[in-house]
Amino acid sequence: MNGRGQPYPTAPITFIAAAPPGGGWHQTCEAAVQVLNEERLLPVEARIVETPGGLTVLEDVVTRRRGDGHTLVAFSPGLTLQILLKGSRYTYEDITPLASLSTDYGVLVVPVDSTTRMLGPLLERLSRGGESVTVTGGSGPGAMHHGMAALLARAANLPAGAVQYVGAASVAEGLAAVRQARVALGAFGTADVIEDVRRGTLRPIAVLGEERLGGVFAGVPTAREQGVEVVFPMWRGFYAPPDVGSAVVDYWADAFTRLSRSPAWTRLLEARGWFPFLLTGDRFRAFLAEDTHRYVSALGASGTAGSGAPPRPGPAREGG
């Protein structure tokens, strides 16, 4: 039942990806809709709408879709960074966080011919001052990969300017820049680099997880093991507009929990190189508050600078 005493859902569900097709938010919508349909967890039609502009969509949801329980928006730490760095008037306090469903983890990679073998010695050199390292990811300054570099610099207490972030227009462009040694270090998600690691075209030096990962990353030490207390889950989930009511929140907590326990979801995660990361309700809201605080601390006092110049010309893309 919804807040008006009617069964829920009563209309098609619109899943909004606030970025162009192909990005993390679109993949999150696509994956959720696929498994919801396969497992027959949704009694109404589901459709995906691409509306680029994370903050634009956030404002629209808050101001024009209040109470609309038939709209869900994909989000990730990429939106957290946009809120913090672009001065949004709206925050997670103004929406209804529903659930996180999956994550991959940050991973630091170097060109195969790089003399850098481990993260610890690199950070030790940088901490002495007078030296810097160029880092790229799959997005521009102020987006998720820049945030990863900032958290790393903050955790390692590096001097200002020790880490120079170079924006990229896409993951593919950022990966190419690292392969060709146009930058010294790459900050990506494990799913972004898994094929390069398998082929031996990039070399991982640290994963930013709570513990070591499996598969092709099984032999890669965590940053923690190398003396740096930084963990970077690149979680992805959904939020709804404000004032949708507890029945809508409870419905999606149940639906996403059943989705996450399904064999179809397990197979999809394995195929995409993602990891389970189910949080709902109060646990998810508490996690968002903690995660946001980490970014506030890192971006407010990190040794990371953003050059704003991509390895090749091209606009930075939004999306997590």
Contacts in CASP RR format, 6 or more apart in sequence:
PFRMAT RR
TARGET T0000
AUTHOR 0000-0000-0000
METHOD contacts of the structure
MODEL  1
MNGRGQPYPTAPITFIAAAPPGGGWHQTCEAAVQVLNEERLLPVEARIVE
TPGGLTVLEDVVTRRRGDGHTLVAFSPGLTLQILLKGSRYTYEDITPLAS
LSTDYGVLVVPVDSTTRMLGPLLERLSRGGESVTVTGGSGPGAMHHGMAA
LLARAANLPAGAVQYVGAASVAEGLAAVRQARVALGAFGTADVIEDVRRG
TLRPIAVLGEERLGGVFAGVPTAREQGVEVVFPMWRGFYAPPDVGSAVVD
YWADAFTRLSRSPAWTRLLEARGWFPFLLTGDRFRAFLAEDTHRYVSALG
ASGTAGSGAPPRPGPAREGG
1 7 0 8 1.000
1 8 0 8 1.000
1 247 0 8 1.000
2 8 0 8 1.000
2 10 0 8 1.000
2 69 0 8 1.000
2 245 0 8 1.000
2 247 0 8 1.000
2 248 0 8 1.000
3 245 0 8 1.000
3 246 0 8 1.000
3 247 0 8 1.000
3 248 0 8 1.000
8 69 0 8 1.000
8 247 0 8 1.000
8 248 0 8 1.000
8 251 0 8 1.000
9 42 0 8 1.000
9 43 0 8 1.000
9 44 0 8 1.000
9 69 0 8 1.000
9 70 0 8 1.000
9 251 0 8 1.000
10 44 0 8 1.000
10 70 0 8 1.000
11 44 0 8 1.000
11 70 0 8 1.000
12 44 0 8 1.000
12 45 0 8 1.000
12 46 0 8 1.000
12 47 0 8 1.000
12 70 0 8 1.000
13 42 0 8 1.000
13 44 0 8 1.000
13 45 0 8 1.000
13 46 0 8 1.000
13 47 0 8 1.000
13 70 0 8 1.000
13 71 0 8 1.000
13 72 0 8 1.000
14 47 0 8 1.000
14 48 0 8 1.000
14 49 0 8 1.000
14 70 0 8 1.000
14 71 0 8 1.000
14 72 0 8 1.000
15 29 0 8 1.000
15 32 0 8 1.000
15 33 0 8 1.000
15 46 0 8 1.000
15 47 0 8 1.000
15 48 0 8 1.000
15 49 0 8 1.000
15 72 0 8 1.000
15 73 0 8 1.000
15 74 0 8 1.000
15 238 0 8 1.000
16 29 0 8 1.000
16 48 0 8 1.000
16 49 0 8 1.000
16 50 0 8 1.000
16 51 0 8 1.000
16 57 0 8 1.000
16 71 0 8 1.000
16 72 0 8 1.000
16 73 0 8 1.000
16 74 0 8 1.000
17 23 0 8 1.000
17 24 0 8 1.000
17 25 0 8 1.000
17 26 0 8 1.000
17 28 0 8 1.000
17 29 0 8 1.000
17 48 0 8 1.000
17 49 0 8 1.000
17 50 0 8 1.000
17 51 0 8 1.000
17 74 0 8 1.000
18 25 0 8 1.000
18 51 0 8 1.000
18 52 0 8 1.000
18 53 0 8 1.000
18 54 0 8 1.000
18 56 0 8 1.000
18 57 0 8 1.000
18 58 0 8 1.000
18 73 0 8 1.000
18 74 0 8 1.000
18 75 0 8 1.000
18 79 0 8 1.000
18 318 0 8 1.000
18 319 0 8 1.000
19 25 0 8 1.000
19 26 0 8 1.000
19 50 0 8 1.000
19 52 0 8 1.000
19 53 0 8 1.000
19 54 0 8 1.000
19 317 0 8 1.000
19 318 0 8 1.000
19 319 0 8 1.000
19 320 0 8 1.000
20 26 0 8 1.000
20 50 0 8 1.000
20 52 0 8 1.000
20 317 0 8 1.000
20 318 0 8 1.000
21 50 0 8 1.000
23 317 0 8 1.000
23 319 0 8 1.000
23 320 0 8 1.000
24 74 0 8 1.000
24 76 0 8 1.000
24 236 0 8 1.000
24 319 0 8 1.000
24 320 0 8 1.000
25 74 0 8 1.000
25 75 0 8 1.000
25 76 0 8 1.000
25 236 0 8 1.000
25 319 0 8 1.000
25 320 0 8 1.000
26 48 0 8 1.000
26 50 0 8 1.000
26 74 0 8 1.000
27 236 0 8 1.000
27 272 0 8 1.000
28 74 0 8 1.000
28 76 0 8 1.000
28 101 0 8 1.000
28 102 0 8 1.000
28 236 0 8 1.000
28 237 0 8 1.000
28 238 0 8 1.000
29 48 0 8 1.000
29 74 0 8 1.000
30 48 0 8 1.000
31 101 0 8 1.000
31 102 0 8 1.000
31 268 0 8 1.000
31 272 0 8 1.000
32 101 0 8 1.000
32 238 0 8 1.000
32 256 0 8 1.000
32 259 0 8 1.000
33 46 0 8 1.000
33 48 0 8 1.000
34 264 0 8 1.000
34 268 0 8 1.000
35 41 0 8 1.000
35 259 0 8 1.000
35 262 0 8 1.000
35 264 0 8 1.000
35 265 0 8 1.000
35 268 0 8 1.000
36 42 0 8 1.000
36 46 0 8 1.000
36 255 0 8 1.000
36 259 0 8 1.000
37 46 0 8 1.000
38 262 0 8 1.000
38 264 0 8 1.000
39 258 0 8 1.000
39 259 0 8 1.000
39 262 0 8 1.000
39 264 0 8 1.000
39 265 0 8 1.000
41 255 0 8 1.000
41 258 0 8 1.000
41 259 0 8 1.000
42 255 0 8 1.000
51 57 0 8 1.000
52 318 0 8 1.000
53 318 0 8 1.000
54 79 0 8 1.000
54 82 0 8 1.000
54 318 0 8 1.000
54 319 0 8 1.000
55 79 0 8 1.000
55 82 0 8 1.000
55 83 0 8 1.000
55 86 0 8 1.000
55 88 0 8 1.000
55 90 0 8 1.000
57 73 0 8 1.000
58 73 0 8 1.000
58 79 0 8 1.000
58 83 0 8 1.000
58 88 0 8 1.000
58 90 0 8 1.000
58 95 0 8 1.000
59 88 0 8 1.000
59 89 0 8 1.000
59 90 0 8 1.000
61 71 0 8 1.000
61 73 0 8 1.000
61 95 0 8 1.000
61 239 0 8 1.000
61 241 0 8 1.000
61 242 0 8 1.000
62 90 0 8 1.000
62 94 0 8 1.000
62 95 0 8 1.000
62 241 0 8 1.000
62 242 0 8 1.000
65 71 0 8 1.000
65 241 0 8 1.000
66 241 0 8 1.000
66 242 0 8 1.000
66 243 0 8 1.000
67 241 0 8 1.000
67 242 0 8 1.000
67 243 0 8 1.000
67 244 0 8 1.000
67 245 0 8 1.000
68 240 0 8 1.000
68 241 0 8 1.000
68 244 0 8 1.000
69 240 0 8 1.000
69 241 0 8 1.000
69 244 0 8 1.000
69 245 0 8 1.000
69 248 0 8 1.000
71 240 0 8 1.000
71 241 0 8 1.000
72 98 0 8 1.000
72 238 0 8 1.000
72 239 0 8 1.000
72 240 0 8 1.000
72 252 0 8 1.000
73 238 0 8 1.000
73 239 0 8 1.000
73 240 0 8 1.000
74 236 0 8 1.000
74 237 0 8 1.000
74 238 0 8 1.000
75 236 0 8 1.000
75 237 0 8 1.000
75 238 0 8 1.000
75 239 0 8 1.000
76 144 0 8 1.000
76 234 0 8 1.000
76 235 0 8 1.000
76 236 0 8 1.000
76 237 0 8 1.000
76 319 0 8 1.000
76 320 0 8 1.000
77 144 0 8 1.000
77 147 0 8 1.000
77 234 0 8 1.000
77 235 0 8 1.000
77 291 0 8 1.000
77 295 0 8 1.000
77 320 0 8 1.000
78 143 0 8 1.000
78 144 0 8 1.000
78 318 0 8 1.000
78 319 0 8 1.000
78 320 0 8 1.000
79 319 0 8 1.000
79 320 0 8 1.000
80 92 0 8 1.000
80 288 0 8 1.000
80 291 0 8 1.000
80 292 0 8 1.000
80 295 0 8 1.000
81 142 0 8 1.000
81 143 0 8 1.000
81 144 0 8 1.000
81 146 0 8 1.000
81 147 0 8 1.000
81 295 0 8 1.000
81 299 0 8 1.000
82 88 0 8 1.000
82 142 0 8 1.000
82 143 0 8 1.000
82 318 0 8 1.000
83 90 0 8 1.000
83 91 0 8 1.000
83 92 0 8 1.000
84 292 0 8 1.000
84 295 0 8 1.000
84 296 0 8 1.000
84 299 0 8 1.000
85 142 0 8 1.000
85 299 0 8 1.000
92 239 0 8 1.000
92 285 0 8 1.000
92 288 0 8 1.000
92 289 0 8 1.000
92 292 0 8 1.000
94 242 0 8 1.000
95 239 0 8 1.000
95 240 0 8 1.000
95 241 0 8 1.000
95 242 0 8 1.000
96 239 0 8 1.000
96 240 0 8 1.000
96 241 0 8 1.000
96 242 0 8 1.000
96 243 0 8 1.000
96 244 0 8 1.000
96 245 0 8 1.000
96 248 0 8 1.000
96 249 0 8 1.000
97 239 0 8 1.000
97 281 0 8 1.000
97 284 0 8 1.000
97 285 0 8 1.000
97 288 0 8 1.000
98 237 0 8 1.000
98 238 0 8 1.000
98 239 0 8 1.000
98 240 0 8 1.000
98 249 0 8 1.000
98 252 0 8 1.000
98 253 0 8 1.000
98 256 0 8 1.000
98 280 0 8 1.000
98 281 0 8 1.000
98 284 0 8 1.000
99 237 0 8 1.000
99 238 0 8 1.000
99 252 0 8 1.000
99 253 0 8 1.000
99 256 0 8 1.000
99 278 0 8 1.000
99 279 0 8 1.000
99 280 0 8 1.000
99 281 0 8 1.000
99 284 0 8 1.000
100 235 0 8 1.000
100 236 0 8 1.000
100 237 0 8 1.000
100 277 0 8 1.000
100 278 0 8 1.000
100 279 0 8 1.000
100 284 0 8 1.000
100 287 0 8 1.000
101 236 0 8 1.000
101 237 0 8 1.000
101 238 0 8 1.000
101 256 0 8 1.000
101 259 0 8 1.000
101 260 0 8 1.000
101 276 0 8 1.000
101 277 0 8 1.000
101 278 0 8 1.000
102 235 0 8 1.000
102 236 0 8 1.000
102 237 0 8 1.000
102 269 0 8 1.000
102 274 0 8 1.000
102 275 0 8 1.000
102 276 0 8 1.000
102 277 0 8 1.000
103 233 0 8 1.000
103 234 0 8 1.000
103 235 0 8 1.000
103 236 0 8 1.000
103 274 0 8 1.000
103 275 0 8 1.000
103 276 0 8 1.000
103 277 0 8 1.000
104 189 0 8 1.000
104 190 0 8 1.000
104 191 0 8 1.000
104 192 0 8 1.000
104 234 0 8 1.000
104 273 0 8 1.000
104 274 0 8 1.000
104 275 0 8 1.000
105 189 0 8 1.000
105 190 0 8 1.000
105 207 0 8 1.000
105 208 0 8 1.000
105 209 0 8 1.000
105 213 0 8 1.000
105 231 0 8 1.000
105 232 0 8 1.000
105 233 0 8 1.000
105 234 0 8 1.000
105 275 0 8 1.000
106 148 0 8 1.000
106 187 0 8 1.000
106 188 0 8 1.000
106 189 0 8 1.000
106 190 0 8 1.000
106 207 0 8 1.000
106 208 0 8 1.000
106 209 0 8 1.000
106 232 0 8 1.000
106 233 0 8 1.000
106 234 0 8 1.000
107 187 0 8 1.000
107 188 0 8 1.000
107 189 0 8 1.000
107 190 0 8 1.000
107 193 0 8 1.000
107 204 0 8 1.000
107 206 0 8 1.000
107 207 0 8 1.000
107 208 0 8 1.000
107 217 0 8 1.000
107 220 0 8 1.000
108 119 0 8 1.000
108 152 0 8 1.000
108 185 0 8 1.000
108 186 0 8 1.000
108 187 0 8 1.000
108 204 0 8 1.000
108 205 0 8 1.000
108 206 0 8 1.000
108 207 0 8 1.000
108 208 0 8 1.000
108 223 0 8 1.000
109 178 0 8 1.000
109 185 0 8 1.000
109 186 0 8 1.000
109 188 0 8 1.000
109 193 0 8 1.000
109 196 0 8 1.000
109 197 0 8 1.000
109 202 0 8 1.000
109 203 0 8 1.000
109 204 0 8 1.000
109 205 0 8 1.000
110 116 0 8 1.000
110 178 0 8 1.000
110 184 0 8 1.000
110 185 0 8 1.000
110 186 0 8 1.000
110 202 0 8 1.000
110 203 0 8 1.000
110 205 0 8 1.000
111 178 0 8 1.000
111 179 0 8 1.000
111 180 0 8 1.000
111 181 0 8 1.000
111 184 0 8 1.000
111 202 0 8 1.000
111 203 0 8 1.000
112 200 0 8 1.000
112 201 0 8 1.000
112 202 0 8 1.000
112 203 0 8 1.000
113 181 0 8 1.000
114 181 0 8 1.000
114 184 0 8 1.000
114 203 0 8 1.000
116 122 0 8 1.000
116 184 0 8 1.000
116 185 0 8 1.000
116 205 0 8 1.000
117 205 0 8 1.000
118 205 0 8 1.000
118 206 0 8 1.000
118 221 0 8 1.000
118 226 0 8 1.000
119 205 0 8 1.000
119 206 0 8 1.000
119 221 0 8 1.000
119 223 0 8 1.000
119 226 0 8 1.000
119 228 0 8 1.000
120 226 0 8 1.000
120 227 0 8 1.000
120 228 0 8 1.000
122 133 0 8 1.000
122 185 0 8 1.000
122 205 0 8 1.000
123 156 0 8 1.000
123 158 0 8 1.000
123 226 0 8 1.000
123 228 0 8 1.000
125 131 0 8 1.000
126 132 0 8 1.000
126 133 0 8 1.000
126 156 0 8 1.000
126 158 0 8 1.000
126 159 0 8 1.000
126 162 0 8 1.000
126 163 0 8 1.000
127 156 0 8 1.000
127 157 0 8 1.000
127 158 0 8 1.000
127 159 0 8 1.000
127 162 0 8 1.000
129 159 0 8 1.000
129 162 0 8 1.000
130 159 0 8 1.000
131 162 0 8 1.000
132 161 0 8 1.000
132 162 0 8 1.000
132 163 0 8 1.000
132 164 0 8 1.000
133 162 0 8 1.000
133 163 0 8 1.000
133 164 0 8 1.000
133 184 0 8 1.000
133 185 0 8 1.000
134 164 0 8 1.000
134 166 0 8 1.000
134 183 0 8 1.000
134 184 0 8 1.000
134 185 0 8 1.000
135 149 0 8 1.000
135 163 0 8 1.000
135 164 0 8 1.000
135 165 0 8 1.000
135 166 0 8 1.000
135 183 0 8 1.000
135 184 0 8 1.000
135 185 0 8 1.000
135 186 0 8 1.000
135 187 0 8 1.000
136 145 0 8 1.000
136 165 0 8 1.000
136 166 0 8 1.000
136 167 0 8 1.000
136 168 0 8 1.000
136 174 0 8 1.000
136 177 0 8 1.000
136 178 0 8 1.000
136 183 0 8 1.000
136 185 0 8 1.000
136 186 0 8 1.000
136 187 0 8 1.000
136 310 0 8 1.000
136 311 0 8 1.000
137 145 0 8 1.000
137 146 0 8 1.000
137 167 0 8 1.000
137 168 0 8 1.000
137 171 0 8 1.000
137 174 0 8 1.000
137 186 0 8 1.000
137 187 0 8 1.000
137 188 0 8 1.000
138 145 0 8 1.000
138 167 0 8 1.000
138 168 0 8 1.000
138 169 0 8 1.000
138 170 0 8 1.000
138 171 0 8 1.000
138 173 0 8 1.000
138 174 0 8 1.000
138 175 0 8 1.000
138 188 0 8 1.000
138 192 0 8 1.000
138 317 0 8 1.000
139 145 0 8 1.000
139 146 0 8 1.000
139 167 0 8 1.000
139 168 0 8 1.000
139 316 0 8 1.000
139 317 0 8 1.000
139 318 0 8 1.000
139 319 0 8 1.000
139 320 0 8 1.000
140 146 0 8 1.000
140 167 0 8 1.000
140 168 0 8 1.000
140 169 0 8 1.000
140 308 0 8 1.000
140 310 0 8 1.000
140 316 0 8 1.000
140 317 0 8 1.000
141 165 0 8 1.000
141 167 0 8 1.000
141 306 0 8 1.000
141 307 0 8 1.000
141 308 0 8 1.000
141 316 0 8 1.000
142 306 0 8 1.000
143 316 0 8 1.000
143 317 0 8 1.000
143 318 0 8 1.000
143 319 0 8 1.000
143 320 0 8 1.000
144 234 0 8 1.000
144 319 0 8 1.000
144 320 0 8 1.000
145 165 0 8 1.000
145 167 0 8 1.000
145 168 0 8 1.000
145 187 0 8 1.000
145 188 0 8 1.000
146 165 0 8 1.000
146 167 0 8 1.000
146 304 0 8 1.000
146 306 0 8 1.000
147 295 0 8 1.000
147 298 0 8 1.000
147 299 0 8 1.000
147 304 0 8 1.000
148 187 0 8 1.000
148 208 0 8 1.000
148 232 0 8 1.000
149 163 0 8 1.000
149 165 0 8 1.000
149 187 0 8 1.000
149 304 0 8 1.000
150 163 0 8 1.000
150 165 0 8 1.000
150 295 0 8 1.000
150 298 0 8 1.000
150 299 0 8 1.000
150 302 0 8 1.000
150 303 0 8 1.000
150 304 0 8 1.000
151 230 0 8 1.000
151 232 0 8 1.000
151 294 0 8 1.000
151 295 0 8 1.000
151 298 0 8 1.000
151 302 0 8 1.000
152 163 0 8 1.000
152 187 0 8 1.000
152 208 0 8 1.000
152 223 0 8 1.000
152 228 0 8 1.000
152 230 0 8 1.000
152 304 0 8 1.000
153 162 0 8 1.000
153 163 0 8 1.000
153 298 0 8 1.000
153 302 0 8 1.000
153 303 0 8 1.000
153 304 0 8 1.000
154 230 0 8 1.000
154 297 0 8 1.000
154 298 0 8 1.000
154 301 0 8 1.000
154 302 0 8 1.000
154 303 0 8 1.000
154 304 0 8 1.000
155 223 0 8 1.000
155 228 0 8 1.000
155 229 0 8 1.000
155 230 0 8 1.000
155 298 0 8 1.000
156 228 0 8 1.000
156 230 0 8 1.000
158 302 0 8 1.000
158 303 0 8 1.000
159 303 0 8 1.000
160 303 0 8 1.000
160 305 0 8 1.000
161 303 0 8 1.000
161 304 0 8 1.000
161 305 0 8 1.000
162 303 0 8 1.000
163 302 0 8 1.000
163 303 0 8 1.000
163 304 0 8 1.000
163 305 0 8 1.000
164 304 0 8 1.000
164 305 0 8 1.000
164 306 0 8 1.000
164 307 0 8 1.000
165 304 0 8 1.000
165 305 0 8 1.000
165 306 0 8 1.000
165 307 0 8 1.000
165 308 0 8 1.000
166 177 0 8 1.000
166 183 0 8 1.000
166 306 0 8 1.000
166 307 0 8 1.000
166 308 0 8 1.000
166 309 0 8 1.000
166 310 0 8 1.000
166 311 0 8 1.000
167 174 0 8 1.000
167 306 0 8 1.000
167 307 0 8 1.000
167 308 0 8 1.000
167 309 0 8 1.000
167 310 0 8 1.000
167 311 0 8 1.000
167 316 0 8 1.000
168 174 0 8 1.000
168 177 0 8 1.000
168 310 0 8 1.000
168 311 0 8 1.000
168 316 0 8 1.000
169 310 0 8 1.000
169 312 0 8 1.000
169 314 0 8 1.000
169 315 0 8 1.000
169 316 0 8 1.000
169 317 0 8 1.000
170 317 0 8 1.000
171 188 0 8 1.000
171 192 0 8 1.000
173 310 0 8 1.000
173 311 0 8 1.000
173 312 0 8 1.000
173 314 0 8 1.000
174 183 0 8 1.000
174 186 0 8 1.000
174 311 0 8 1.000
175 188 0 8 1.000
175 192 0 8 1.000
175 193 0 8 1.000
175 196 0 8 1.000
175 202 0 8 1.000
176 311 0 8 1.000
177 183 0 8 1.000
177 311 0 8 1.000
177 312 0 8 1.000
178 185 0 8 1.000
178 186 0 8 1.000
178 202 0 8 1.000
179 196 0 8 1.000
179 201 0 8 1.000
179 202 0 8 1.000
182 311 0 8 1.000
183 311 0 8 1.000
189 234 0 8 1.000
190 207 0 8 1.000
190 213 0 8 1.000
190 217 0 8 1.000
190 273 0 8 1.000
191 272 0 8 1.000
191 273 0 8 1.000
191 274 0 8 1.000
193 202 0 8 1.000
193 204 0 8 1.000
194 216 0 8 1.000
194 273 0 8 1.000
196 202 0 8 1.000
197 203 0 8 1.000
197 204 0 8 1.000
197 216 0 8 1.000
197 217 0 8 1.000
198 216 0 8 1.000
204 217 0 8 1.000
204 220 0 8 1.000
205 220 0 8 1.000
206 220 0 8 1.000
206 221 0 8 1.000
206 222 0 8 1.000
206 223 0 8 1.000
206 226 0 8 1.000
206 228 0 8 1.000
207 213 0 8 1.000
207 217 0 8 1.000
207 220 0 8 1.000
207 221 0 8 1.000
207 222 0 8 1.000
207 223 0 8 1.000
208 222 0 8 1.000
208 223 0 8 1.000
208 230 0 8 1.000
208 231 0 8 1.000
208 232 0 8 1.000
209 222 0 8 1.000
209 223 0 8 1.000
209 224 0 8 1.000
209 231 0 8 1.000
209 232 0 8 1.000
209 233 0 8 1.000
210 222 0 8 1.000
210 224 0 8 1.000
210 231 0 8 1.000
211 222 0 8 1.000
212 218 0 8 1.000
212 219 0 8 1.000
212 220 0 8 1.000
212 221 0 8 1.000
212 222 0 8 1.000
212 225 0 8 1.000
213 220 0 8 1.000
213 275 0 8 1.000
223 229 0 8 1.000
223 230 0 8 1.000
223 231 0 8 1.000
224 230 0 8 1.000
224 231 0 8 1.000
233 277 0 8 1.000
234 320 0 8 1.000
235 277 0 8 1.000
235 279 0 8 1.000
235 291 0 8 1.000
236 320 0 8 1.000
238 252 0 8 1.000
238 256 0 8 1.000
240 248 0 8 1.000
240 249 0 8 1.000
240 252 0 8 1.000
249 281 0 8 1.000
252 280 0 8 1.000
253 280 0 8 1.000
253 281 0 8 1.000
256 278 0 8 1.000
256 280 0 8 1.000
257 278 0 8 1.000
257 280 0 8 1.000
259 265 0 8 1.000
260 276 0 8 1.000
260 278 0 8 1.000
265 276 0 8 1.000
266 276 0 8 1.000
268 274 0 8 1.000
269 275 0 8 1.000
269 276 0 8 1.000
279 287 0 8 1.000
310 316 0 8 1.000
END
